[in-house]
Every structure is written in C-alpha cells, then in structure tokens.
Amino acid sequence: MPREKFKTLTEQMFYILCLCEERCGIEILDSVRDLTDDRVKIGSGTLYDLLEQFTKEGMICETKIEGRRRSYRITEKGLRMLDAEYQRLSLQAADWPLEAVTILAARIEWFIDPTDWTTVNDTSRRIPGYYQILQDLGYTPADDETSHLDQLTAAITEADSDENEEDDENEEDDE
C-alpha cells in the first residue's frame, strides 16, 4: 500500500512549511539556511517542486505574483500539518532517552569482567553507581541484573565490614 502523501514530512518539507511570513522562493531558501545554521540543504528544484505540491494540497497559498517571482504563506491546513509533524517528532525525541539508557545498560556488560560481579575491586565498587545513574534516567534493570547487583552489593558491604573490623583491630594494636 502506498504511503499517504504528506503524512510525515522530510526535514526540507518541515522547514519550507515554516512560512509564518510571506516569502518568495529565494527568501525561503535563505530562511531555512539561517534557521538551521546551514545544516538543512534544499536545492532550488526541490523547493519549487515542493511549493507546487504544497499549493495543490492547500498547505500553502500564493500571496503575490510579480513576474516570475511568487510569494507564499502557510494556510490553516499547513499549520495543522506542521503541528502534527512537530508532535510526531516530539514523541520520537521523548522516546530516545530511555532507549539510549537501555542501549547504554546493555553495553555496560561488555566492559565488566564476569569476575567483577563476584570479586570486590575498584571496578566492582563502581557498578552499583552506574546502575543507579541508569535507574535515575528511567532504566529498569532486568531480573538477572537485579540479582547480580544484590549479590555484588552484599559482597561489597561484607568487604567493607571486614575492612572496618581490621581497621578497628589495627587502631587497638597501635594504642
């Protein structure tokens, strides 16, 4: 089944529709370049093709014709389309942090030696902190990760307790 026309917009389409003010083609190109700090490129052929399609769809309208120079402005239909695209992109962007954290959590396993989960060392002492940061960002550890973290936290607590007892014994010996 073919994709519905203009259901989603390309970057070029999105920025061309940002016609809050009446503008001609060259002014639209300049506006997009300025707005995106020259990140989004639109060729003149693409611009005029999209302007024609948007006009036919009622998303923009011609406001002035001076010789070959035509000026355009966004319509209510175009504003609704622009808003719908903004909402779609906002939802996509909102999904990214949790996905990024999930990817990061999966990658942590790559950098942790299996013995770091069972042996108390400098690396293993950092692991619970890494997971706390991930949880603060919205990540929920899997059951096996939670089990590993609980075992590791218990081992660290025990090691710290043993170190504190040794320190106390050494202080008594010094007196």
C-alpha positions as CSV (number, residue, x, y, z in Angstrom):
1,M,0.0,0.0,0.0
2,P,1.5,3.4,-0.9
3,R,2.3,5.8,1.9
4,E,-0.2,8.6,2.4
5,K,1.2,11.8,0.9
6,F,2.4,14.3,3.5
7,K,1.5,12.0,6.4
8,T,5.1,12.6,7.6
9,L,7.4,15.3,6.4
10,T,11.0,15.3,5.4
11,E,13.3,17.9,7.0
12,Q,13.1,20.0,3.9
13,M,9.3,19.9,3.8
14,F,9.1,20.8,7.5
15,Y,11.3,23.9,7.2
16,I,9.6,25.0,3.9
17,L,6.3,24.9,5.7
18,C,7.6,27.3,8.4
19,L,6.2,30.2,6.3
20,C,4.9,32.4,9.1
21,E,5.7,35.4,6.9
22,E,5.0,35.9,3.3
23,R,8.2,34.8,1.4
24,C,9.3,34.1,-2.1
25,G,11.4,31.1,-3.1
26,I,14.9,32.7,-2.6
27,E,13.7,34.1,0.8
28,I,12.5,30.6,1.8
29,L,15.9,29.2,0.9
30,D,17.7,31.9,2.9
31,S,15.3,31.4,5.9
32,V,15.9,27.7,6.0
33,R,19.6,28.2,5.8
34,D,19.6,30.7,8.6
35,L,17.1,28.8,10.8
36,T,19.1,25.6,10.6
37,D,22.6,27.2,10.7
38,D,23.2,25.8,7.1
39,R,22.5,22.2,8.3
40,V,19.5,21.6,6.0
41,K,20.2,22.0,2.3
42,I,17.4,22.5,-0.2
43,G,18.0,22.6,-3.9
44,S,16.0,25.1,-5.9
45,G,14.4,22.3,-7.9
46,T,13.3,20.5,-4.7
47,L,12.0,23.8,-3.3
48,Y,9.9,24.7,-6.3
49,D,8.6,21.1,-6.7
50,L,7.5,21.1,-3.0
51,L,6.0,24.6,-3.3
52,E,3.9,23.4,-6.2
53,Q,2.8,20.2,-4.3
54,F,2.0,22.2,-1.1
55,T,0.0,24.7,-3.1
56,K,-2.0,21.9,-4.8
57,E,-2.7,20.3,-1.4
58,G,-3.8,23.6,0.1
59,M,-1.0,23.7,2.7
60,I,0.4,27.0,1.4
61,C,-1.1,29.6,-0.9
62,E,0.4,32.1,-3.3
63,T,0.0,35.6,-2.0
64,K,1.7,37.6,-4.6
65,I,3.0,37.2,-8.2
66,E,5.4,39.7,-9.6
67,G,6.7,38.5,-12.9
68,R,8.4,35.2,-12.3
69,R,8.6,35.9,-8.6
70,R,5.9,34.2,-6.5
71,S,5.4,34.7,-2.7
72,Y,3.8,32.1,-0.4
73,R,2.3,31.8,3.0
74,I,1.2,28.8,5.1
75,T,-2.5,28.1,5.4
76,E,-4.5,26.7,8.3
77,K,-4.2,23.2,6.7
78,G,-0.4,23.7,6.5
79,L,-0.3,24.9,10.1
80,R,-2.2,21.7,11.2
81,M,0.2,19.6,9.2
82,L,3.2,21.4,10.7
83,D,1.9,21.0,14.2
84,A,1.1,17.3,13.6
85,E,4.7,16.7,12.4
86,Y,6.1,18.7,15.4
87,Q,4.0,16.5,17.8
88,R,5.3,13.3,16.0
89,L,8.9,14.4,16.2
90,S,8.4,15.4,19.9
91,L,7.1,11.9,20.7
92,Q,10.1,10.4,18.9
93,A,12.5,12.6,20.7
94,A,10.9,11.7,24.0
95,D,11.4,8.0,23.3
96,W,15.1,8.5,22.8
97,P,16.4,9.0,26.3
98,L,15.0,5.7,27.6
99,E,16.2,3.9,24.5
100,A,19.6,5.4,24.9
101,V,19.8,4.4,28.5
102,T,18.7,0.8,27.6
103,I,21.5,0.7,25.0
104,L,24.0,2.0,27.5
105,A,22.9,-0.5,30.1
106,A,23.4,-3.3,27.6
107,R,26.9,-2.0,26.8
108,I,28.0,-1.9,30.5
109,E,28.0,-5.7,30.4
110,W,30.7,-5.5,27.7
111,F,33.1,-3.6,29.9
112,I,32.6,-5.5,33.1
113,D,34.6,-8.7,33.5
114,P,32.4,-11.5,34.9
115,T,34.7,-11.7,38.0
116,D,33.9,-8.0,38.8
117,W,30.4,-9.2,39.7
118,T,31.7,-11.5,42.4
119,T,35.0,-10.0,43.4
120,V,35.2,-6.8,45.3
121,N,37.7,-4.4,43.5
122,D,37.7,-0.9,42.2
123,T,35.6,-1.7,39.1
124,S,33.0,-3.8,41.0
125,R,32.6,-0.9,43.5
126,R,31.5,1.4,40.6
127,I,28.9,-1.0,39.2
128,P,26.1,-0.2,41.6
129,G,26.7,3.5,41.0
130,Y,26.5,3.0,37.2
131,Y,23.2,1.2,37.6
132,Q,21.9,3.9,40.0
133,I,22.6,6.5,37.3
134,L,20.8,4.4,34.7
135,Q,17.8,4.0,37.1
136,D,17.7,7.7,37.7
137,L,17.4,8.1,33.9
138,G,14.5,5.7,33.8
139,Y,16.1,2.3,33.2
140,T,14.7,-0.7,35.0
141,P,17.3,-3.5,35.4
142,A,16.2,-7.0,34.3
143,D,15.8,-9.7,37.0
144,D,19.2,-11.2,36.4
145,E,20.8,-7.7,36.6
146,T,19.0,-7.1,39.9
147,S,20.1,-10.4,41.2
148,H,23.7,-9.7,40.3
149,L,23.5,-6.2,41.8
150,D,22.1,-7.6,45.1
151,Q,24.8,-10.2,45.3
152,L,27.5,-7.6,44.5
153,T,26.2,-5.1,47.0
154,A,26.2,-7.8,49.7
155,A,29.8,-8.7,48.8
156,I,30.9,-5.0,48.9
157,T,29.1,-4.5,52.2
158,E,30.8,-7.6,53.6
159,A,34.2,-6.5,52.3
160,D,33.7,-3.0,53.8
161,S,32.6,-4.5,57.1
162,D,35.8,-6.8,57.1
163,E,38.0,-3.7,56.3
164,N,36.4,-1.7,59.2
165,E,37.0,-4.6,61.6
166,E,40.6,-4.8,60.5
167,D,41.0,-1.0,60.9
168,D,39.5,-1.2,64.4
169,E,41.9,-4.0,65.3
170,N,44.9,-2.1,64.0
171,E,43.9,1.0,66.0
172,E,43.6,-1.1,69.1
173,D,47.1,-2.6,68.5
174,D,48.5,0.9,68.0
175,E,47.3,2.1,71.4
